[in-house]
């Protein structure tokens, strides 16, 4: 039986939002259409009240809240949702999500992934990609499901 919390408008809105965050194309859409949320501007980089800083804190709150079993039971794709919330904690990942190659890798699958690490040459990927090349089919930053 659903708790009273599950019936509140805030719970429903946040549930819908975190379910959308499980979709890599939606993450890319947010990064492209709302870059001020994902990337701090150089002039506001150190401001705690910048849009990017506030959004990063909100993403941390969502991760802490939705990974709890009493709330994660409502997620239709809990592994993908939590994985993406974890990846979104990384500022470099939030910058890189606009790259089609990263989105493609996230969509391809989730098994056997190394931790997300930005590449030195500006490409996106993980440690395995750099060692074996881009054809190995791994996805940046995804822990296995």
C-alpha positions in Angstrom: 0.0 0.0 0.0 1.3 3.5 -0.9 2.3 5.8 1.9 0.7 9.2 2.4 3.9 10.7 1.0 3.3 8.9 -2.3 0.0 10.7 -2.7 1.4 14.2 -2.4 1.8 16.4 -5.5 5.5 17.0 -4.8 6.1 13.2 -4.6 4.3 12.7 -8.0 6.2 15.6 -9.7 9.6 14.4 -8.4 8.8 10.8 -9.4 7.9 11.9 -12.9 11.1 13.9 -13.1 13.5 11.2 -11.8 11.8 8.7 -14.2 12.6 11.0 -17.0 16.2 11.3 -15.9 16.6 7.5 -16.6 16.5 8.4 -20.3 19.8 9.5 -21.7 18.2 11.5 -24.5 16.3 13.5 -21.9 19.6 14.2 -20.1 21.0 15.4 -23.4 17.9 17.5 -24.0 18.3 19.2 -20.6 22.0 19.8 -21.2 21.4 21.4 -24.6 18.2 23.4 -23.8 19.2 24.4 -20.2 23.0 24.6 -20.1 22.8 27.1 -17.2 21.6 24.2 -15.0 24.3 21.8 -16.0 27.3 24.1 -16.5 28.2 27.0 -14.2 29.1 30.1 -16.0 32.7 31.3 -15.6 31.5 34.4 -13.9 29.2 32.5 -11.4 31.3 29.4 -11.0 32.0 30.0 -7.3 28.5 31.2 -6.4 26.5 28.9 -4.2 23.3 30.4 -5.5 24.0 30.0 -9.2 21.4 28.0 -11.2 24.0 25.2 -11.7 24.9 25.0 -8.0 21.3 24.9 -6.9 20.5 22.3 -9.5 23.5 20.2 -8.4 22.2 20.3 -4.8 18.8 19.3 -6.0 20.2 16.3 -8.0 22.1 15.3 -4.8 18.8 15.5 -2.8 17.0 13.4 -5.5 19.8 10.7 -5.4 19.7 10.5 -1.6 15.9 10.4 -1.5 15.2 8.0 -4.4 17.9 5.4 -3.5 16.1 4.7 -0.3 14.1 1.4 -0.6 10.8 3.0 0.6 11.0 5.4 -2.4 12.9 3.4 -5.0 10.1 0.8 -5.0 8.1 3.4 -7.1 10.8 3.6 -9.8 9.9 1.7 -13.0 13.6 1.5 -13.9 15.4 1.8 -10.6 18.9 0.8 -11.8 18.9 3.2 -14.7 17.4 6.0 -12.7 19.8 5.7 -9.8 22.8 5.2 -12.1 21.9 8.4 -14.0 21.4 10.3 -10.7 24.8 9.1 -9.6 26.4 10.2 -12.9 24.8 13.6 -12.7 26.7 14.2 -9.4 29.8 14.6 -11.6 30.2 18.1 -13.0 32.2 16.9 -16.0 29.5 14.3 -16.8 26.9 17.1 -16.8 29.0 19.0 -19.4 29.7 15.9 -21.5 26.0 14.7 -21.7 25.5 17.1 -24.7 27.9 14.9 -26.7 25.9 12.5 -28.9 28.7 9.8 -28.5 28.1 9.7 -24.7 24.3 9.5 -25.1 24.7 6.7 -27.7 26.9 4.7 -25.3 24.4 5.2 -22.5 21.6 4.0 -24.7 23.5 0.9 -26.0 23.6 -1.0 -22.8 24.8 -1.1 -19.2 26.8 -4.3 -18.6 30.5 -4.2 -17.7 31.1 -0.4 -17.5 34.0 1.3 -15.9 33.5 4.5 -13.8 33.0 7.6 -15.8 36.2 9.6 -16.5 36.5 12.5 -18.9 39.1 11.8 -21.6 42.0 14.1 -22.0 41.5 14.8 -25.7 37.9 16.1 -25.2 36.2 12.9 -26.2 33.8 11.2 -23.8 34.2 7.7 -22.5 35.7 5.7 -19.7 39.1 4.1 -18.8 38.3 1.0 -20.8 37.5 3.0 -24.0 40.9 4.7 -23.8 42.7 1.4 -23.3 40.9 -0.6 -25.9 39.5 1.9 -28.3 36.0 3.2 -29.0 34.7 0.0 -30.6 34.5 -2.1 -27.4 30.8 -1.1 -26.8 31.2 0.2 -23.2 29.4 3.2 -21.8 30.9 6.0 -19.9 30.4 6.0 -16.2 27.9 3.2 -15.8 28.0 0.7 -13.0 26.6 -2.7 -14.1 22.9 -3.3 -13.6 
